Each structure stands twice: as C-alpha cells, then as structure tokens.
Amino acid sequence: MPSESPHITAPAELGMLLSRRPMPVPPAAEPNAEMAMLAAALDGQSLAIALHGPDGSARFLNRAMHRLLRVDPSAFTPHGSFGIVPAEPTQRSRYATSLLAAAHGRPAEMPLMRGEGPPPYMVCFQPMEGIGAMVTILDPSRRRLPSQAFLREAFGFTAAEAALALDLADGLAAADCASLRGVSVHTVRSQLRALFAKTGLCRQAELVSLILTMGVQQGGPQKD
C-alpha cells in the first residue's frame, strides 16, 4: 500500500487549499498529446469527470463537469485549486482528503447531500497512473442519455451536433448551450436545424424525446 501522503496528513495545508478564493477553472491546456486525446474523449462523455494532478490540482474538467457547476450551484462551487468542491463547507474536507488519497493510489467514494428531495450525488475518486486522480460525479436520480458516439453512428451527427442534442435533452436552453461552448446562439440554432434535417423531426420537444428514448435503449449514463 502506498505510504501516507503529507498532503493528506497536513490539516493546515489542506485548510489553506480549501480556503482559497473560489474561481472558475477552464480545461487545462496540456502539451502532452496523450493527455489531449484523453481530454477530448472525456469531453464527449455525459458523466461529469475531472482529472487532477498528484497534488490534487485540477488539470481538466470536462464539459459535463462545467455544466454541473452551472446547473446545480447549491451542491457544487468552482475552486481555484481543485476545480470543483462541494458548496457545503462541512463536506469539503472529506472531498479534498478523498481526492488526495486517490491521487496517491487509494480509491475512495463519498455521498454528497443536496437538501431535501433528490438522493445524494455519489462522488467517485479513482487513481490514474501518470496523471494523479479522476473524479466522477454520479447522480442516481438522472435519466439515461445515449453517448455521443451512439448518436453520431445512428444519425451521422457531427461531434458538435451530438453534443448539442445531449445538452438539449439535459434541459439546457439554446442560450446556455451557446455559452457553454463559447459560440453564438446563431451557431447553435444552425446546428439545431441540422439535427432536425438528419432526424426528420421539426420540433425540439420531439428531438429531446427521441434522444431520451435512445438513451433508455442503449442504457447510457443517467441524466435528470
């Protein structure tokens, strides 16, 4: 078993990391080609995923993780070191400790409460050789969506069109989709017209219904 990390056993240092002023962390620009390929693959996933270095610092947050920060600020908040942490201060220490443990070879998981009603998120921390750790946030109350690859093969969508279809099925408005991608609403509407043409549909509600139905058939990641 790996030796205990000084990061995990130093409360003062952990407290300093957690007390840093929250700030958005963009996807890291990685010069390593292998890392860039991994980041591109993770960006196509519906699950919220983050990659962290050995010190716990955020190296990459996929689009789904950035979306989670936008749609559920009551549960998560941006953080300058870790990229994302629980919004509830009492849960941050366990989150940070679990993350640093995974970065040093010890997988962990924790439930993350989010008030009355929905069941808690499940946060999984997995070691990643050559990187540090991967954090995946699962929502047991979410309905299923198909993968981008499944949609591209089924309808001939481009990567951008498949991502838009999933975002719309996830409940985002066109303006939110545009903001998330850093493109204009006009571009999003143009892509939406392409989705209609390739599926033979003419209404956004019909498109969303189709995507959700295909998610159940494929058994894809769960969504709200």
C-alpha positions as CSV (number, residue, x, y, z in Angstrom):
1,M,0.0,0.0,0.0
2,P,1.4,3.5,-0.9
3,S,2.8,5.5,2.0
4,E,0.6,8.2,3.5
5,S,0.8,11.4,1.6
6,P,1.9,14.5,3.5
7,H,-0.9,16.4,1.7
8,I,-3.4,14.1,3.4
9,T,-2.0,14.4,6.9
10,A,-1.4,18.1,7.0
11,P,-4.6,19.8,8.1
12,A,-3.1,23.3,7.8
13,E,-2.1,22.8,4.2
14,L,-5.5,21.2,3.4
15,G,-7.3,24.1,5.0
16,M,-5.2,26.6,3.1
17,L,-6.1,24.9,-0.2
18,L,-9.8,24.8,0.6
19,S,-9.8,28.5,1.8
20,R,-8.5,29.8,-1.5
21,R,-10.9,32.2,-3.2
22,P,-13.3,30.2,-5.5
23,M,-12.7,30.9,-9.2
24,P,-13.7,29.1,-12.4
25,V,-11.1,26.7,-13.7
26,P,-11.0,26.3,-17.5
27,P,-10.0,23.0,-19.1
28,A,-6.2,22.9,-18.8
29,A,-4.1,23.3,-22.0
30,E,-1.9,20.2,-22.0
31,P,1.1,20.0,-24.3
32,N,1.1,16.2,-24.0
33,A,-0.6,14.6,-27.0
34,E,-1.8,11.6,-25.0
35,M,-3.4,13.9,-22.4
36,A,-5.0,15.9,-25.1
37,M,-6.6,12.8,-26.6
38,L,-7.8,11.7,-23.2
39,A,-9.3,15.1,-22.6
40,A,-11.1,15.1,-25.9
41,A,-12.5,11.6,-25.2
42,L,-13.8,12.7,-21.7
43,D,-15.4,15.8,-23.2
44,G,-17.6,13.5,-25.2
45,Q,-18.9,11.8,-22.0
46,S,-22.2,12.7,-20.4
47,L,-20.8,12.0,-16.9
48,A,-19.2,14.8,-15.0
49,I,-15.5,14.0,-14.9
50,A,-12.4,15.8,-13.7
51,L,-8.7,14.9,-13.9
52,H,-6.3,16.0,-11.1
53,G,-2.6,16.0,-10.6
54,P,-0.8,14.3,-7.6
55,D,-1.2,17.5,-5.5
56,G,-5.0,17.5,-6.2
57,S,-4.9,20.4,-8.5
58,A,-7.4,20.4,-11.4
59,R,-5.8,19.5,-14.8
60,F,-9.0,19.1,-16.7
61,L,-12.8,19.4,-16.2
62,N,-14.9,18.0,-19.0
63,R,-17.9,19.8,-20.4
64,A,-20.4,17.8,-18.2
65,M,-18.5,18.9,-15.1
66,H,-18.6,22.6,-16.1
67,R,-22.3,22.1,-16.9
68,L,-22.9,20.7,-13.4
69,L,-21.3,23.8,-11.9
70,R,-23.8,25.9,-13.8
71,V,-27.0,23.9,-13.2
72,D,-26.5,22.9,-9.5
73,P,-24.7,25.7,-7.7
74,S,-26.4,24.7,-4.5
75,A,-24.3,21.4,-4.5
76,F,-21.0,22.4,-6.1
77,T,-18.9,25.5,-6.4
78,P,-15.8,26.4,-8.5
79,H,-12.5,26.3,-6.7
80,G,-9.1,27.7,-7.7
81,S,-7.1,24.6,-6.7
82,F,-9.4,21.6,-7.0
83,G,-11.6,23.0,-9.8
84,I,-14.8,21.9,-8.1
85,V,-15.7,21.3,-4.5
86,P,-18.9,20.8,-2.5
87,A,-20.8,24.0,-1.9
88,E,-21.5,22.9,1.7
89,P,-18.3,23.8,3.7
90,T,-18.7,20.8,6.1
91,Q,-18.3,18.4,3.1
92,R,-15.2,20.0,1.6
93,S,-12.6,18.5,3.9
94,R,-13.7,14.9,3.2
95,Y,-13.9,15.7,-0.5
96,A,-10.3,17.1,-0.5
97,T,-9.0,14.2,1.6
98,S,-10.6,11.6,-0.7
99,L,-9.2,13.4,-3.8
100,L,-5.7,13.5,-2.4
101,A,-5.9,9.9,-1.3
102,A,-6.9,8.8,-4.8
103,A,-4.0,10.8,-6.3
104,H,-1.7,8.7,-4.2
105,G,-3.2,5.3,-5.1
106,R,-6.1,4.9,-2.8
107,P,-9.6,4.9,-4.4
108,A,-12.4,6.4,-2.4
109,E,-16.0,7.5,-2.7
110,M,-18.4,9.7,-0.8
111,P,-22.1,10.7,-0.9
112,L,-22.8,14.4,-1.3
113,M,-26.0,15.5,0.2
114,R,-28.1,18.2,-1.6
115,G,-31.0,19.1,0.5
116,E,-34.4,17.5,0.7
117,G,-35.9,15.6,-2.2
118,P,-33.2,14.3,-4.6
119,P,-30.9,11.5,-3.5
120,P,-27.3,12.4,-2.8
121,Y,-24.7,12.5,-5.5
122,M,-22.1,9.8,-5.4
123,V,-18.6,11.1,-5.9
124,C,-16.0,8.5,-7.0
125,F,-12.3,9.1,-6.7
126,Q,-10.0,6.8,-8.8
127,P,-6.2,6.8,-9.1
128,M,-4.9,7.4,-12.6
129,E,-1.4,6.3,-13.4
130,G,0.7,9.1,-14.9
131,I,-1.8,11.8,-14.0
132,G,-3.0,11.6,-10.4
133,A,-6.7,11.0,-9.9
134,M,-10.0,11.1,-11.8
135,V,-13.2,12.3,-10.1
136,T,-16.6,11.2,-11.4
137,I,-19.8,12.6,-10.1
138,L,-22.9,10.3,-10.4
139,D,-26.5,11.3,-9.9
140,P,-28.8,8.4,-9.2
141,S,-31.9,10.4,-9.9
142,R,-30.9,11.2,-13.5
143,R,-32.4,9.7,-16.6
144,R,-30.4,8.0,-19.3
145,L,-28.9,9.6,-22.3
146,P,-27.1,7.9,-25.2
147,S,-23.4,8.5,-25.9
148,Q,-22.2,11.0,-28.5
149,A,-20.7,8.1,-30.4
150,F,-24.0,6.3,-30.5
151,L,-25.8,9.4,-31.9
152,R,-23.1,10.0,-34.4
153,E,-23.3,6.5,-35.7
154,A,-27.1,6.4,-35.7
155,F,-27.8,9.8,-37.4
156,G,-24.5,11.0,-38.9
157,F,-24.3,13.9,-36.4
158,T,-21.0,15.8,-36.2
159,A,-19.4,15.9,-32.7
160,A,-20.8,19.4,-32.1
161,E,-24.3,18.3,-33.2
162,A,-24.3,15.3,-31.0
163,A,-23.1,17.3,-28.0
164,L,-25.9,19.9,-28.6
165,A,-28.5,17.1,-28.8
166,L,-27.4,15.8,-25.5
167,D,-27.3,19.3,-23.9
168,L,-30.9,19.9,-25.1
169,A,-32.0,16.6,-23.8
170,D,-30.3,17.5,-20.5
171,G,-32.7,20.5,-20.2
172,L,-30.4,23.3,-21.3
173,A,-31.7,26.2,-23.4
174,A,-30.1,27.3,-26.7
175,A,-28.5,30.3,-25.0
176,D,-27.0,28.1,-22.3
177,C,-25.6,25.7,-24.9
178,A,-24.0,28.6,-26.7
179,S,-22.5,30.0,-23.6
180,L,-21.2,26.6,-22.6
181,R,-19.4,26.2,-25.9
182,G,-18.3,29.7,-26.4
183,V,-20.3,30.1,-29.7
184,S,-23.1,32.3,-30.8
185,V,-26.8,31.4,-30.4
186,H,-27.0,31.7,-34.2
187,T,-24.5,28.8,-34.4
188,V,-26.5,26.7,-32.0
189,R,-29.7,27.3,-34.0
190,S,-27.9,26.4,-37.2
191,Q,-26.8,23.1,-35.6
192,L,-30.3,22.5,-34.3
193,R,-31.6,22.8,-37.9
194,A,-29.0,20.2,-38.9
195,L,-30.3,17.9,-36.2
196,F,-33.8,18.3,-37.4
197,A,-32.8,17.6,-41.0
198,K,-30.8,14.4,-40.0
199,T,-33.6,13.0,-37.8
200,G,-36.5,14.0,-39.9
201,L,-38.1,15.9,-37.0
202,C,-39.2,19.6,-36.8
203,R,-39.7,20.3,-33.1
204,Q,-37.2,20.5,-30.3
205,A,-39.5,18.6,-28.0
206,E,-39.6,15.7,-30.5
207,L,-35.8,15.7,-30.7
208,V,-35.5,15.6,-26.9
209,S,-38.0,12.7,-26.7
210,L,-36.1,10.8,-29.3
211,I,-32.7,11.3,-27.5
212,L,-34.2,10.2,-24.2
213,T,-35.8,7.1,-25.8
214,M,-32.5,6.1,-27.4
215,G,-30.7,6.6,-24.1
216,V,-33.0,4.0,-22.4
217,Q,-32.5,1.6,-25.3
218,Q,-28.7,2.0,-25.2
219,G,-28.6,2.0,-21.4
220,G,-26.4,5.1,-21.4
221,P,-25.4,7.4,-18.5
222,Q,-28.2,8.7,-16.3
223,K,-29.5,12.2,-16.6
224,D,-32.1,14.3,-14.8
